[in-house]
Amino acid sequence: MTDTDQPRNLSQKPVIILVGPQMAENIGMVARAMANFGLSELRLVSPRGGWPKKGAHSAASGATHILKDAALYDTAEEAVADLQFVFATTARERGQMKRVYAPAEAALKTIERNTAGQRVGIMFGRERTGLENDEVALADAIITFPVDPDFSSLNLAQAVLLVGYEWYKNVTKEALPFDGEPQTPPANKEMVLSFFEYLESELEAANFYPPDKKPTMTRNMRDIFYRLEMTEQDVRTLRGAVRVLVETRRSRKSQIN
């Protein structure tokens, strides 16, 4: 892995700003989406009905630390005052001369600015009406989503999740929580050859090999297992399966006799 392939510093994160959120459940689900992708700073601007709101914590599904630390502001101006760059998310054209980015490109711009020491915020508007034009005017650029124009409405938490996913994907270089690699080490040759000898002896006892074909069939069968690149657990499992088959066959044979 080269230096450019290394995951970036996760301590540099964009700030999520919800302007006028209406439903407690949506705020909770936003916190959950943020936690999924390593985001931690949530700012709430005049949530309807005040804050905290009943129902937000249960909807957060464990991401309650984000709700607990959420900062409350009266206006969007106050919420962005300490930031150097702000994105406004919107699903419709606003007639404002601003750069427009899809979430993936916006994530790269965010990382660049965070790396340069700038604080970046991403504003999301109300569930029904989105951001007002004056709130969009506070932003340096716009994020919009490549959705079907015939149905462009996104749930608030969905929008945050899409933005968070693109940011986290780039900041971690798409590192997965697990990669499907074997959890036990590869089997060494001694272990593999011991299994081969056991298997082949039992196959010979069962008259599996036609006359004069054993050397060729043995090599072909070994090649099958070699292609599997077996782990220690693989060998133990296969050996155990063969043992059960052999013991069952012998037991049935003794009962018949």
C-alpha positions as CSV (number, residue, x, y, z in Angstrom):
1,M,0.0,0.0,0.0
2,T,1.4,3.4,-1.0
3,D,1.1,6.6,0.9
4,T,-1.7,7.7,-1.4
5,D,-3.5,4.5,-0.7
6,Q,-3.4,5.0,3.1
7,P,-6.7,5.8,4.9
8,R,-7.0,9.4,5.8
9,N,-7.3,11.0,9.2
10,L,-10.8,10.3,10.5
11,S,-10.5,13.1,13.1
12,Q,-11.1,15.6,10.2
13,K,-14.8,15.5,9.7
14,P,-17.6,17.6,8.2
15,V,-20.2,19.1,10.4
16,I,-23.8,18.0,9.8
17,I,-26.3,20.9,10.1
18,L,-30.1,20.3,10.2
19,V,-32.1,23.5,9.6
20,G,-35.6,23.5,11.0
21,P,-36.0,19.7,11.4
22,Q,-39.5,18.8,12.2
23,M,-39.7,15.1,13.3
24,A,-37.8,13.7,16.3
25,E,-37.6,10.3,14.5
26,N,-35.8,11.9,11.6
27,I,-33.3,13.6,13.8
28,G,-32.6,10.2,15.5
29,M,-32.2,8.5,12.2
30,V,-29.8,11.2,11.1
31,A,-27.7,10.5,14.2
32,R,-27.8,6.8,13.3
33,A,-26.7,7.5,9.7
34,M,-23.9,9.7,11.0
35,A,-22.6,7.1,13.3
36,N,-22.6,4.5,10.5
37,F,-20.1,6.6,8.7
38,G,-17.9,8.0,11.4
39,L,-19.5,11.5,11.6
40,S,-20.0,12.9,15.1
41,E,-20.8,16.6,15.1
42,L,-24.5,17.5,14.7
43,R,-25.9,21.0,14.8
44,L,-29.6,21.7,15.0
45,V,-31.1,25.0,13.9
46,S,-34.5,25.8,15.5
47,P,-36.0,22.3,15.5
48,R,-39.7,22.4,15.6
49,G,-41.1,21.8,19.0
50,G,-37.7,22.5,20.7
51,W,-35.0,20.2,21.8
52,P,-34.5,17.5,23.1
53,K,-37.5,15.8,21.4
54,K,-39.2,12.7,22.5
55,G,-38.6,9.8,20.2
56,A,-35.2,10.9,18.8
57,H,-33.2,8.6,21.0
58,S,-35.1,5.5,20.2
59,A,-34.8,6.2,16.5
60,A,-31.0,6.7,16.8
61,S,-30.6,3.0,17.6
62,G,-27.6,3.5,19.9
63,A,-26.2,6.6,18.3
64,T,-27.4,8.6,21.3
65,H,-23.9,10.1,21.9
66,I,-24.4,12.2,18.8
67,L,-27.8,13.5,20.0
68,K,-26.4,14.2,23.5
69,D,-23.6,16.3,22.0
70,A,-25.8,18.1,19.4
71,A,-25.4,21.9,19.5
72,L,-28.5,24.0,19.2
73,Y,-28.7,27.3,17.2
74,D,-31.4,29.9,16.6
75,T,-30.4,30.6,13.0
76,A,-28.5,29.1,10.2
77,E,-26.1,32.1,10.2
78,E,-25.1,31.3,13.7
79,A,-24.7,27.6,12.9
80,V,-22.2,28.2,10.1
81,A,-20.4,31.2,11.6
82,D,-17.2,29.3,12.6
83,L,-16.9,27.3,9.4
84,Q,-14.7,28.1,6.5
85,F,-16.7,26.3,3.8
86,V,-20.4,25.3,3.7
87,F,-22.4,23.0,1.4
88,A,-26.2,23.3,1.0
89,T,-28.1,20.3,0.0
90,T,-31.1,20.7,-2.3
91,A,-33.1,18.7,-4.8
92,R,-34.1,21.6,-7.0
93,E,-32.5,24.4,-8.9
94,R,-32.4,27.7,-6.9
95,G,-31.3,30.2,-9.5
96,Q,-28.1,30.9,-7.5
97,M,-24.7,31.1,-9.2
98,K,-23.1,28.4,-7.1
99,R,-21.0,25.4,-7.9
100,V,-23.1,22.2,-7.9
101,Y,-21.6,18.8,-6.9
102,A,-22.8,15.3,-6.6
103,P,-22.2,13.7,-3.2
104,A,-19.1,11.8,-4.4
105,E,-17.3,14.9,-5.7
106,A,-18.4,16.9,-2.7
107,A,-16.9,14.3,-0.4
108,L,-13.5,14.8,-2.2
109,K,-13.8,18.6,-1.9
110,T,-14.6,18.2,1.8
111,I,-11.6,16.0,2.5
112,E,-9.3,18.4,0.6
113,R,-10.5,21.3,2.8
114,N,-10.4,19.3,6.0
115,T,-6.9,18.2,5.2
116,A,-5.9,21.9,4.7
117,G,-7.3,22.7,8.2
118,Q,-10.6,24.1,7.1
119,R,-13.9,23.3,8.9
120,V,-16.6,22.2,6.5
121,G,-20.3,22.1,7.2
122,I,-23.2,20.4,5.2
123,M,-26.6,21.9,5.6
124,F,-29.8,19.9,5.2
125,G,-33.3,21.6,5.2
126,R,-36.7,20.9,6.5
127,E,-38.4,17.6,5.7
128,R,-41.2,19.1,3.7
129,T,-39.7,22.3,2.2
130,G,-36.0,21.9,2.4
131,L,-33.7,25.0,2.8
132,E,-35.0,28.4,2.2
133,N,-33.3,30.5,-0.5
134,D,-31.6,32.8,2.0
135,E,-30.2,29.7,3.8
136,V,-28.9,28.3,0.5
137,A,-27.3,31.7,0.0
138,L,-25.1,31.1,3.0
139,A,-23.4,28.2,1.3
140,D,-20.3,28.2,-0.9
141,A,-21.6,25.3,-3.0
142,I,-24.5,23.0,-3.5
143,I,-24.8,19.3,-3.2
144,T,-27.6,17.6,-5.1
145,F,-28.4,14.0,-5.7
146,P,-28.5,12.0,-8.9
147,V,-32.1,10.8,-8.4
148,D,-35.0,10.2,-10.7
149,P,-36.3,13.7,-11.6
150,D,-39.9,12.4,-11.5
151,F,-39.4,11.5,-7.8
152,S,-36.5,13.5,-6.3
153,S,-37.7,13.7,-2.7
154,L,-35.3,12.2,-0.2
155,N,-35.9,11.4,3.5
156,L,-33.7,13.6,5.6
157,A,-31.8,10.7,7.1
158,Q,-31.4,9.2,3.6
159,A,-29.8,12.4,2.4
160,V,-27.4,12.5,5.3
161,L,-26.6,8.8,4.8
162,L,-25.7,9.3,1.1
163,V,-23.4,12.2,1.9
164,G,-21.8,10.4,4.9
165,Y,-21.3,7.2,2.9
166,E,-19.4,9.1,0.1
167,W,-17.3,10.9,2.7
168,Y,-16.5,7.7,4.6
169,K,-15.8,5.7,1.5
170,N,-13.2,8.1,0.4
171,V,-11.7,8.8,3.8
172,T,-11.2,5.1,4.5
173,K,-10.3,4.1,0.9
174,E,-13.3,1.8,1.0
175,A,-11.9,-0.4,3.8
176,L,-14.4,-3.0,4.7
177,P,-15.1,-4.1,8.3
178,F,-14.2,-7.6,7.2
179,D,-12.8,-8.9,3.9
180,G,-13.8,-12.5,3.8
181,E,-10.2,-13.7,4.2
182,P,-9.8,-16.9,6.1
183,Q,-9.9,-16.5,9.9
184,T,-7.5,-19.4,10.4
185,P,-4.0,-19.6,8.9
186,P,-3.3,-21.5,5.7
187,A,-2.7,-25.2,6.3
188,N,1.0,-26.2,6.1
189,K,2.1,-29.0,3.8
190,E,2.5,-31.5,6.6
191,M,-1.2,-31.1,7.6
192,V,-2.4,-31.2,3.9
193,L,-0.3,-34.3,3.1
194,S,-1.5,-36.1,6.2
195,F,-5.1,-35.5,5.1
196,F,-4.3,-36.7,1.6
197,E,-2.8,-39.9,3.0
198,Y,-5.8,-40.5,5.2
199,L,-8.3,-39.8,2.4
200,E,-6.5,-42.0,-0.1
201,S,-6.1,-44.9,2.3
202,E,-9.8,-44.9,3.0
203,L,-10.7,-44.5,-0.7
204,E,-8.5,-47.5,-1.5
205,A,-10.1,-49.5,1.3
206,A,-13.5,-48.7,-0.3
207,N,-12.2,-49.9,-3.7
208,F,-12.6,-46.4,-5.2
209,Y,-9.6,-46.6,-7.6
210,P,-9.9,-48.7,-10.8
211,P,-6.9,-50.9,-11.6
212,D,-3.8,-48.9,-12.8
213,K,-5.6,-45.6,-12.3
214,K,-4.7,-44.7,-8.8
215,P,-1.6,-42.6,-9.5
216,T,-3.4,-40.4,-12.0
217,M,-6.6,-40.1,-9.9
218,T,-4.6,-39.3,-6.8
219,R,-2.7,-36.5,-8.5
220,N,-5.9,-35.1,-10.0
221,M,-7.7,-35.2,-6.6
222,R,-4.9,-33.6,-4.8
223,D,-4.9,-30.8,-7.4
224,I,-8.5,-30.1,-6.6
225,F,-7.7,-29.5,-3.0
226,Y,-4.6,-27.5,-3.8
227,R,-6.7,-25.1,-5.8
228,L,-8.8,-24.5,-2.7
229,E,-5.8,-23.1,-0.8
230,M,-7.1,-24.8,2.3
231,T,-6.8,-23.3,5.8
232,E,-6.1,-25.3,8.9
233,Q,-9.9,-25.3,9.7
234,D,-10.7,-26.4,6.1
235,V,-8.4,-29.5,6.6
236,R,-9.9,-30.3,10.0
237,T,-13.4,-30.0,8.7
238,L,-12.8,-32.2,5.6
239,R,-10.9,-34.8,7.7
240,G,-13.7,-34.9,10.2
241,A,-16.3,-35.3,7.4
242,V,-14.4,-38.2,5.9
243,R,-14.0,-39.8,9.3
244,V,-17.7,-39.7,10.0
245,L,-18.5,-41.3,6.6
246,V,-16.0,-44.0,7.1
247,E,-17.1,-44.8,10.7
248,T,-20.8,-44.8,9.7
249,R,-20.1,-47.2,6.8
250,R,-18.1,-49.5,9.1
251,S,-20.8,-49.4,11.7
252,R,-23.6,-50.3,9.3
253,K,-21.4,-53.1,7.8
254,S,-20.8,-54.6,11.3
255,Q,-24.5,-54.5,12.1
256,I,-25.3,-56.4,8.9
257,N,-22.7,-59.0,9.7
